[in-house]
Amino acid sequence: MSEIPEKYKNIINPNTLWALVDCNNFYASCEELFRPDLKGKPIVVLSNNDGCIVARSQKAKELGIPMGEPEYKIRSFLKAHNVAVFSSNYALYGDISARVMQITGEICPCEPYSIDEAFCQLEGALSQNSLEIAGLLRERIQKWTGITCSIGIAPSKTLAKLANHLAKKGNGIYMLHPEQDNFDEILKEIPVREIWGIGRKQSEKLMKYSIKTAYDYKNAPEEWIQKNFTIQGLKTLRELHGVSCIGIEFSDTPKSLICSRSFGKRIQSFQELLEAVSSFTVRGAERLRHKNLAASGMCVHIRTSPHAETPYRNTINTSFPYPLNDTKTMLPLVKELLRQIYKEQYFYMKAGIMFYGILPANKVQKNFFSLLREKEEQETEQLMHALDTINKRYGKRTIKFGAEGITNAAWHMKQEHKSPYDPQDFNHLPVAKL
């Protein structure tokens, strides 16, 4: 049995366990939901503008298709092996993710970590109870969404992450605890770069000091870790001992919100660039309103290819007079910001916006000037609500702002393999036949 150092024994909470729920091959699995004929067959999903492979089904992995490989380089290979190729369909993935998170949250406290991962807190759960809860979670997600997942269970988030890797290699559920007989042997097999929170530069630095595995990191001196990797590195060390140092975050208020895309083709005209940035602003404002948030300011960013003969990139920001989620008020500001950084001699490949200073809309502090505009603000709020309701019911961009443009402009993302399925359209539901 692994020996827990005396100084940690009294601060490990035996009644609290963490579970990391991670959907398997998520993007590829979402595409397979609407194409049951592809079940068990190789599937890959491409990045923006159909660039690189960002998701693979299990069969695609078995074919040796590497993650991040540009699609054009292995196009003939994909065709030869009848690999189904899809462009990214973020509306579909986001909807399925929301369903998975809802199911998880109904069973235990849930903190979404990414689109396909969530941490769950199993308070007061004994080992056997935790395994039963994990089994229930896995079964219900599979039954209600069609998505399979792996679940790692441990007394800390960092160990739960490592347990999840082991769960993927086994039967889908794995519990990792410092009191296990083979605990140290397991950590010796895990490269230090696989530890949650250890980045590439940190792992390279650790390797120089012969800290190559999770076991080496766990047994490094606390003082040395804190000196070289700050308090966050010390928390990671203690988490590897089973001490939960990273709590659950129930707040769904992000610090910032970004909408950006690479263009399908390089664009030069100010009007096309304005349409792109305006469209990103509209999408971002919709997301703010959907979560009942408001932003205190925003940035606009544009750039050419970094490989251009004379590359150019620029960012400009402005603070709003008061926190906003009103698209109509934002768009004139966006146009003025873009005008200040646009240079006509360049061909641009990417643009984006970022909202910052985000806070709940119902906590916005009114000032004297906003009170003078109270009636106008109420009318604008009603207009935005009507716009969002119509677009939600009849499909995105049913009603849109003229600043977004009317035609399918060159700046729109290239998506030649996008699945046509909309999870909110009854016409796209699979037909069950007896």
C-alpha positions as semicolon CSV with decimal commas, in nm:
position;residue;x (nm);y (nm);z (nm)
1;M;0,000;0,000;0,000
2;S;0,123;0,351;-0,087
3;E;0,231;0,545;0,221
4;I;0,067;0,888;0,265
5;P;0,303;1,140;0,430
6;E;0,200;1,225;0,785
7;K;0,160;1,597;0,710
8;Y;-0,109;1,521;0,450
9;K;-0,307;1,260;0,640
10;N;-0,501;1,511;0,849
11;I;-0,599;1,736;0,558
12;I;-0,722;1,472;0,313
13;N;-1,102;1,474;0,329
14;P;-1,210;1,109;0,314
15;N;-1,572;1,208;0,252
16;T;-1,510;1,411;-0,065
17;L;-1,431;1,261;-0,402
18;W;-1,412;1,424;-0,744
19;A;-1,534;1,271;-1,067
20;L;-1,422;1,397;-1,407
21;V;-1,679;1,316;-1,675
22;D;-1,520;1,327;-2,022
23;C;-1,716;1,252;-2,340
24;N;-1,528;1,016;-2,571
25;N;-1,426;1,146;-2,916
26;F;-1,690;1,415;-2,863
27;Y;-1,709;1,596;-3,199
28;A;-1,693;1,270;-3,394
29;S;-1,952;1,111;-3,162
30;C;-2,191;1,405;-3,216
31;E;-2,167;1,363;-3,594
32;E;-2,232;0,990;-3,561
33;L;-2,558;1,055;-3,371
34;F;-2,730;1,171;-3,689
35;R;-2,552;0,917;-3,909
36;P;-2,610;0,573;-3,755
37;D;-2,479;0,421;-4,079
38;L;-2,132;0,545;-3,971
39;K;-2,138;0,363;-3,636
40;G;-1,809;0,181;-3,585
41;K;-1,656;0,346;-3,893
42;P;-1,371;0,601;-3,915
43;I;-1,480;0,964;-3,874
44;V;-1,273;1,282;-3,857
45;V;-1,378;1,640;-3,787
46;L;-1,185;1,936;-3,927
47;S;-1,091;2,270;-3,771
48;N;-1,214;2,608;-3,892
49;N;-1,193;2,653;-4,270
50;D;-1,152;2,276;-4,308
51;G;-0,788;2,298;-4,208
52;C;-0,659;2,034;-3,966
53;I;-0,805;1,724;-3,804
54;V;-0,925;1,813;-3,453
55;A;-1,134;1,507;-3,364
56;R;-1,125;1,138;-3,454
57;S;-1,347;0,841;-3,386
58;Q;-1,190;0,531;-3,235
59;K;-1,168;0,363;-3,577
60;A;-0,992;0,670;-3,720
61;K;-0,739;0,653;-3,437
62;E;-0,679;0,285;-3,511
63;L;-0,600;0,376;-3,872
64;G;-0,315;0,591;-3,736
65;I;-0,463;0,926;-3,844
66;P;-0,272;1,186;-3,640
67;M;-0,437;1,470;-3,451
68;G;-0,365;1,812;-3,601
69;E;-0,274;1,676;-3,945
70;P;-0,376;1,910;-4,233
71;E;-0,659;1,745;-4,427
72;Y;-0,510;1,817;-4,769
73;K;-0,195;1,620;-4,685
74;I;-0,382;1,293;-4,624
75;R;-0,685;1,348;-4,849
76;S;-0,604;1,047;-5,066
77;F;-0,555;0,830;-4,755
78;L;-0,892;0,937;-4,617
79;K;-1,066;0,851;-4,943
80;A;-0,887;0,517;-4,975
81;H;-1,004;0,410;-4,629
82;N;-1,359;0,553;-4,665
83;V;-1,311;0,794;-4,377
84;A;-1,613;1,021;-4,322
85;V;-1,493;1,383;-4,313
86;F;-1,694;1,659;-4,143
87;S;-1,647;2,032;-4,102
88;S;-1,693;2,164;-3,748
89;N;-2,059;2,213;-3,653
90;Y;-2,037;2,409;-3,328
91;A;-2,413;2,460;-3,293
92;L;-2,459;2,083;-3,283
93;Y;-2,170;2,024;-3,041
94;G;-2,283;2,304;-2,810
95;D;-2,637;2,170;-2,791
96;I;-2,528;1,812;-2,715
97;S;-2,280;1,945;-2,457
98;A;-2,557;2,140;-2,281
99;R;-2,764;1,823;-2,258
100;V;-2,475;1,625;-2,111
101;M;-2,408;1,898;-1,852
102;Q;-2,777;1,913;-1,758
103;I;-2,791;1,537;-1,701
104;T;-2,473;1,549;-1,494
105;G;-2,595;1,841;-1,285
106;E;-2,920;1,660;-1,201
107;I;-2,724;1,382;-1,029
108;C;-2,450;1,573;-0,845
109;P;-2,293;1,924;-0,821
110;C;-2,135;1,989;-1,160
111;E;-1,872;2,234;-1,286
112;P;-1,836;2,237;-1,668
113;Y;-1,467;2,245;-1,752
114;S;-1,482;2,239;-2,133
115;I;-1,736;2,156;-2,402
116;D;-1,694;1,782;-2,335
117;E;-1,570;1,769;-1,974
118;A;-1,717;1,841;-1,631
119;F;-1,600;1,799;-1,273
120;C;-1,852;1,653;-1,030
121;Q;-1,828;1,671;-0,652
122;L;-1,928;1,350;-0,474
123;E;-1,980;1,476;-0,119
124;G;-1,997;1,218;0,156
125;A;-1,957;0,935;-0,092
126;L;-1,780;0,616;0,005
127;S;-1,582;0,436;-0,264
128;Q;-1,860;0,193;-0,351
129;N;-2,121;0,469;-0,358
130;S;-1,900;0,675;-0,590
131;L;-1,863;0,388;-0,834
132;E;-2,241;0,342;-0,834
133;I;-2,297;0,714;-0,898
134;A;-2,039;0,709;-1,180
135;G;-2,208;0,406;-1,332
136;L;-2,547;0,580;-1,316
137;L;-2,400;0,894;-1,477
138;R;-2,236;0,701;-1,758
139;E;-2,546;0,493;-1,828
140;R;-2,782;0,791;-1,826
141;I;-2,565;1,007;-2,054
142;Q;-2,536;0,717;-2,298
143;K;-2,909;0,645;-2,291
144;W;-3,038;1,002;-2,306
145;T;-2,788;1,156;-2,551
146;G;-2,618;0,865;-2,727
147;I;-2,275;0,989;-2,616
148;T;-2,036;0,754;-2,434
149;C;-1,811;0,897;-2,165
150;S;-1,525;0,800;-1,936
151;I;-1,524;0,888;-1,566
152;G;-1,220;0,922;-1,341
153;I;-1,273;0,935;-0,963
154;A;-1,019;1,060;-0,706
155;P;-0,991;1,274;-0,389
156;S;-0,859;1,572;-0,594
157;K;-0,925;1,722;-0,936
158;T;-0,569;1,662;-1,056
159;L;-0,587;1,293;-0,967
160;A;-0,937;1,271;-1,121
161;K;-0,786;1,395;-1,448
162;L;-0,523;1,122;-1,437
163;A;-0,786;0,864;-1,340
164;N;-0,987;0,963;-1,645
165;H;-0,696;0,874;-1,875
166;L;-0,690;0,531;-1,714
167;A;-1,067;0,497;-1,747
168;K;-1,042;0,545;-2,124
169;K;-0,806;0,250;-2,144
170;G;-1,033;0,026;-1,934
171;N;-1,406;-0,014;-1,889
172;G;-1,488;0,357;-1,875
173;I;-1,470;0,411;-1,497
174;Y;-1,156;0,421;-1,284
175;M;-1,091;0,521;-0,922
176;L;-0,746;0,647;-0,825
177;H;-0,658;0,693;-0,456
178;P;-0,328;0,740;-0,268
179;E;-0,413;0,441;-0,049
180;Q;-0,415;0,201;-0,345
181;D;-0,142;-0,063;-0,342
182;N;-0,029;0,029;-0,695
183;F;-0,076;0,408;-0,664
184;D;0,295;0,497;-0,689
185;E;0,348;0,247;-0,971
186;I;0,069;0,412;-1,169
187;L;0,219;0,761;-1,121
188;K;0,560;0,631;-1,237
189;E;0,402;0,546;-1,574
190;I;0,253;0,894;-1,626
191;P;0,483;1,154;-1,793
192;V;0,500;1,482;-1,606
193;R;0,359;1,666;-1,909
194;E;0,031;1,473;-1,863
195;I;-0,035;1,633;-1,523
196;W;-0,323;1,878;-1,530
197;G;-0,185;2,233;-1,511
198;I;0,169;2,147;-1,628
199;G;0,236;2,321;-1,958
200;R;0,503;2,255;-2,219
201;K;0,754;2,505;-2,082
202;Q;0,703;2,385;-1,726
203;S;0,747;2,021;-1,826
204;E;1,069;2,107;-2,011
205;K;1,200;2,285;-1,703
206;L;1,104;1,991;-1,480
207;M;1,276;1,745;-1,713
208;K;1,602;1,938;-1,670
209;Y;1,583;1,860;-1,298
210;S;1,508;1,490;-1,367
211;I;1,143;1,525;-1,272
212;K;1,005;1,312;-1,553
213;T;0,692;1,149;-1,411
214;A;0,394;1,229;-1,191
215;Y;0,563;1,021;-0,920
216;D;0,877;1,237;-0,937
217;Y;0,670;1,555;-0,913
218;K;0,470;1,422;-0,617
219;N;0,788;1,353;-0,424
220;A;0,970;1,677;-0,507
221;P;1,043;1,914;-0,212
222;E;0,753;2,154;-0,148
223;E;0,986;2,451;-0,098
224;W;1,158;2,394;-0,431
225;I;0,829;2,354;-0,620
226;Q;0,684;2,672;-0,470
227;K;1,001;2,869;-0,546
228;N;1,020;2,757;-0,909
229;F;0,651;2,710;-0,997
230;T;0,468;2,944;-0,757
231;I;0,176;2,857;-0,534
232;Q;-0,009;2,694;-0,823
233;G;0,270;2,441;-0,864
234;L;0,254;2,369;-0,491
235;K;-0,121;2,309;-0,516
236;T;-0,060;2,060;-0,798
237;L;0,193;1,873;-0,582
238;R;-0,049;1,850;-0,291
239;E;-0,331;1,742;-0,523
240;L;-0,112;1,450;-0,635
241;H;-0,104;1,346;-0,268
242;G;-0,485;1,347;-0,262
243;V;-0,527;1,686;-0,093
244;S;-0,806;1,879;-0,265
245;C;-0,671;2,231;-0,320
246;I;-0,879;2,332;-0,621
247;G;-1,245;2,381;-0,532
248;I;-1,552;2,374;-0,750
249;E;-1,654;2,686;-0,940
250;F;-2,030;2,717;-0,967
251;S;-2,025;3,067;-1,118
252;D;-2,104;3,071;-1,491
253;T;-1,990;3,432;-1,529
254;P;-1,681;3,431;-1,754
255;K;-1,413;3,697;-1,724
256;S;-1,423;3,758;-2,097
257;L;-1,602;3,639;-2,410
258;I;-1,430;3,601;-2,748
259;C;-1,574;3,564;-3,098
260;S;-1,315;3,528;-3,374
261;R;-1,265;3,336;-3,698
262;S;-1,013;3,285;-3,973
263;F;-1,160;3,379;-4,309
264;G;-1,232;3,138;-4,594
265;K;-1,038;3,377;-4,822
266;R;-0,810;3,675;-4,759
267;I;-1,002;4,003;-4,765
268;Q;-0,880;4,357;-4,821
269;S;-1,182;4,587;-4,832
270;F;-1,292;4,776;-4,524
271;Q;-1,657;4,691;-4,592
272;E;-1,600;4,314;-4,587
273;L;-1,386;4,340;-4,277
274;L;-1,657;4,549;-4,110
275;E;-1,921;4,288;-4,198
276;A;-1,708;4,016;-4,038
277;V;-1,638;4,210;-3,718
278;S;-2,002;4,321;-3,696
279;S;-2,117;3,960;-3,731
280;F;-1,884;3,853;-3,449
281;T;-2,021;4,135;-3,235
282;V;-2,379;4,023;-3,300
283;R;-2,294;3,662;-3,204
284;G;-2,111;3,775;-2,891
285;A;-2,392;4,004;-2,778
286;E;-2,642;3,722;-2,829
287;R;-2,435;3,499;-2,602
288;L;-2,422;3,772;-2,338
289;R;-2,799;3,812;-2,343
290;H;-2,855;3,436;-2,342
291;K;-2,665;3,413;-2,011
292;N;-2,811;3,741;-1,879
293;L;-2,469;3,909;-1,877
294;A;-2,336;4,251;-1,975
295;A;-1,988;4,367;-2,076
296;S;-1,802;4,675;-1,955
297;G;-1,593;4,709;-2,271
298;M;-1,468;4,540;-2,585
299;C;-1,162;4,487;-2,806
300;V;-1,142;4,456;-3,184
301;H;-0,854;4,259;-3,335
302;I;-0,745;4,216;-3,698
303;R;-0,442;4,049;-3,852
304;T;-0,287;3,929;-4,173
305;S;-0,109;3,599;-4,217
306;P;0,204;3,585;-3,999
307;H;0,382;3,453;-4,309
308;A;0,295;3,756;-4,523
309;E;0,582;3,961;-4,664
310;T;0,489;4,248;-4,434
311;P;0,262;4,102;-4,163
312;Y;0,029;4,337;-3,977
313;R;-0,181;4,293;-3,667
314;N;-0,350;4,540;-3,438
315;T;-0,590;4,550;-3,145
316;I;-0,794;4,838;-3,012
317;N;-1,029;4,856;-2,717
318;T;-1,287;5,084;-2,563
319;S;-1,483;5,095;-2,241
320;F;-1,859;5,131;-2,262
321;P;-2,024;5,420;-2,076
322;Y;-2,205;5,152;-1,874
323;P;-2,220;4,769;-1,904
324;L;-2,399;4,662;-2,223
325;N;-2,542;4,359;-2,402
326;D;-2,727;4,567;-2,660
327;T;-2,611;4,492;-3,017
328;K;-2,766;4,807;-3,161
329;T;-2,553;5,028;-2,937
330;M;-2,236;4,825;-2,991
331;L;-2,225;4,820;-3,372
332;P;-2,149;5,195;-3,426
333;L;-1,868;5,165;-3,171
334;V;-1,727;4,862;-3,354
335;K;-1,724;5,051;-3,684
336;E;-1,532;5,341;-3,530
337;L;-1,279;5,110;-3,362
338;L;-1,216;4,918;-3,683
339;R;-1,171;5,241;-3,880
340;Q;-0,888;5,342;-3,645
341;I;-0,679;5,025;-3,700
342;Y;-0,769;4,930;-4,060
343;K;-0,501;4,974;-4,328
344;E;-0,612;4,926;-4,686
345;Q;-0,287;4,785;-4,831
346;Y;-0,312;4,457;-4,638
347;F;-0,495;4,130;-4,703
348;Y;-0,650;4,015;-4,377
349;M;-0,692;3,652;-4,277
350;K;-0,851;3,679;-3,931
351;A;-1,050;3,916;-3,712
352;G;-1,230;3,897;-3,383
353;I;-1,382;4,077;-3,090
354;M;-1,354;4,028;-2,716
355;F;-1,590;4,150;-2,446
356;Y;-1,434;4,210;-2,106
357;G;-1,544;4,324;-1,762
358;I;-1,839;4,086;-1,776
359;L;-2,091;4,084;-1,492
360;P;-2,452;3,970;-1,438
361;A;-2,689;4,208;-1,617
362;N;-2,915;4,232;-1,313
363;K;-2,624;4,368;-1,108
364;V;-2,541;4,656;-1,340
365;Q;-2,513;4,977;-1,136
366;K;-2,726;5,249;-1,295
367;N;-2,581;5,598;-1,324
368;F;-2,741;5,938;-1,382
369;F;-2,710;5,921;-1,762
370;S;-2,857;5,571;-1,788
371;L;-3,154;5,680;-1,577
372;L;-3,220;5,961;-1,826
373;R;-3,229;5,697;-2,102
374;E;-3,437;5,446;-1,906
375;K;-3,733;5,445;-2,146
376;E;-3,507;5,410;-2,449
377;E;-3,318;5,126;-2,281
378;Q;-3,642;4,943;-2,206
379;E;-3,745;4,969;-2,572
380;T;-3,404;4,844;-2,683
381;E;-3,423;4,553;-2,441
382;Q;-3,765;4,457;-2,582
383;L;-3,625;4,481;-2,936
384;M;-3,329;4,255;-2,853
385;H;-3,562;4,005;-2,683
386;A;-3,789;3,995;-2,989
387;L;-3,488;3,950;-3,219
388;D;-3,345;3,664;-3,012
389;T;-3,684;3,493;-2,985
390;I;-3,744;3,498;-3,361
391;N;-3,394;3,374;-3,443
392;K;-3,421;3,098;-3,184
393;R;-3,757;2,983;-3,319
394;Y;-3,694;3,010;-3,693
395;G;-3,318;2,963;-3,711
396;K;-3,008;3,178;-3,676
397;R;-2,984;3,487;-3,895
398;T;-3,357;3,478;-3,982
399;I;-3,345;3,844;-3,884
400;K;-3,008;4,015;-3,882
401;F;-2,847;4,358;-3,875
402;G;-2,758;4,519;-4,205
403;A;-2,401;4,567;-4,079
404;E;-2,352;4,189;-4,105
405;G;-2,393;4,197;-4,483
406;I;-2,647;4,022;-4,701
407;T;-2,453;3,794;-4,935
408;N;-2,235;3,494;-4,853
409;A;-1,917;3,701;-4,841
410;A;-1,559;3,579;-4,879
411;W;-1,494;3,620;-4,508
412;H;-1,738;3,343;-4,419
413;M;-1,570;3,031;-4,291
414;K;-1,502;2,749;-4,535
415;Q;-1,717;2,448;-4,439
416;E;-1,742;2,217;-4,739
417;H;-1,814;1,907;-4,527
418;K;-2,051;2,051;-4,268
419;S;-2,332;1,822;-4,160
420;P;-2,674;1,981;-4,227
421;Y;-2,818;1,879;-3,891
422;D;-2,964;2,139;-3,657
423;P;-3,043;1,992;-3,312
424;Q;-3,327;2,243;-3,269
425;D;-3,500;2,147;-3,597
426;F;-3,752;1,861;-3,572
427;N;-3,702;1,791;-3,942
428;H;-3,345;1,684;-3,868
429;L;-3,430;1,426;-3,603
430;P;-3,335;1,069;-3,695
431;V;-3,629;0,850;-3,794
432;A;-3,672;0,533;-3,587
433;K;-3,803;0,236;-3,779
434;L;-3,940;-0,081;-3,623
